[in-house]
């Protein structure tokens, strides 16, 4: 139990969080450019949530013993993983609904005006696919199904470590 209560202040743990998110981003780019699978709006939003998890890992990695970095990293991790889970769940619903008018998929990402990522880095953030199409499956799950599992794992791990992180912030 001592290991569990101190892992949040470990550089390895935060680095592992960043590494897993980085590998997911590399995988997304492989699917897009090597396999020719075009990302839709929901894919781009989920990609952005994974970037949030990556940023959280980097923030925590910078100084895991510093409560401010640990707190900001944890907050970013929690928001990104829960937001990503909700996006993946909505995307999966888009793919599995039988009502063609139940969901709509925008064509242009709805990033803030001050940060139009799809214009700054279109190779990474431009949405060219259709949210309802299922172009890839593995073990019966489509891409958003797997992302729902991945974000659930990120969110559960965040919730497991949250009490320890909060306790370490209050203790000081």
ChimeraX attribute file (.defattr): number of C-alpha atoms within 10 A of each C-alpha:
attribute: neighborCount
match mode: 1-to-1
recipient: residues
	/A:1	5
	/A:2	6
	/A:3	8
	/A:4	10
	/A:5	14
	/A:6	13
	/A:7	16
	/A:8	22
	/A:9	20
	/A:10	15
	/A:11	18
	/A:12	15
	/A:13	16
	/A:14	25
	/A:15	19
	/A:16	15
	/A:17	21
	/A:18	24
	/A:19	16
	/A:20	16
	/A:21	24
	/A:22	18
	/A:23	13
	/A:24	18
	/A:25	18
	/A:26	12
	/A:27	13
	/A:28	20
	/A:29	19
	/A:30	13
	/A:31	15
	/A:32	15
	/A:33	12
	/A:34	10
	/A:35	11
	/A:36	11
	/A:37	17
	/A:38	17
	/A:39	22
	/A:40	24
	/A:41	22
	/A:42	25
	/A:43	25
	/A:44	20
	/A:45	21
	/A:46	25
	/A:47	22
	/A:48	19
	/A:49	24
	/A:50	28
	/A:51	19
	/A:52	23
	/A:53	30
	/A:54	27
	/A:55	20
	/A:56	28
	/A:57	29
	/A:58	21
	/A:59	23
	/A:60	31
	/A:61	24
	/A:62	15
	/A:63	17
	/A:64	23
	/A:65	15
	/A:66	12
	/A:67	18
	/A:68	14
	/A:69	18
	/A:70	26
	/A:71	20
	/A:72	14
	/A:73	25
	/A:74	25
	/A:75	16
	/A:76	20
	/A:77	28
	/A:78	22
	/A:79	17
	/A:80	25
	/A:81	27
	/A:82	19
	/A:83	20
	/A:84	29
	/A:85	25
	/A:86	16
	/A:87	21
	/A:88	26
	/A:89	18
	/A:90	16
	/A:91	25
	/A:92	23
	/A:93	16
	/A:94	22
	/A:95	19
	/A:96	12
	/A:97	12
	/A:98	9
	/A:99	8
	/A:100	10
	/A:101	8
	/A:102	9
	/A:103	15
	/A:104	10
	/A:105	15
	/A:106	13
	/A:107	14
	/A:108	14
	/A:109	19
	/A:110	13
	/A:111	13
	/A:112	8
	/A:113	7
	/A:114	6
	/A:115	10
	/A:116	14
	/A:117	17
	/A:118	17
	/A:119	14
	/A:120	11
	/A:121	10
	/A:122	11
	/A:123	12
	/A:124	18
	/A:125	23
	/A:126	21
	/A:127	22
	/A:128	14
	/A:129	18
	/A:130	18
	/A:131	23
	/A:132	19
	/A:133	12
	/A:134	15
	/A:135	12
	/A:136	13
	/A:137	12
	/A:138	9
	/A:139	6
	/A:140	8
	/A:141	15
	/A:142	17
	/A:143	17
	/A:144	26
	/A:145	19
	/A:146	17
	/A:147	24
	/A:148	25
	/A:149	15
	/A:150	19
	/A:151	25
	/A:152	18
	/A:153	14
	/A:154	24
	/A:155	21
	/A:156	15
	/A:157	14
	/A:158	19
	/A:159	14
	/A:160	12
	/A:161	17
	/A:162	17
	/A:163	12
	/A:164	17
	/A:165	22
	/A:166	14
	/A:167	11
	/A:168	18
	/A:169	14
	/A:170	9
	/A:171	7
	/A:172	6
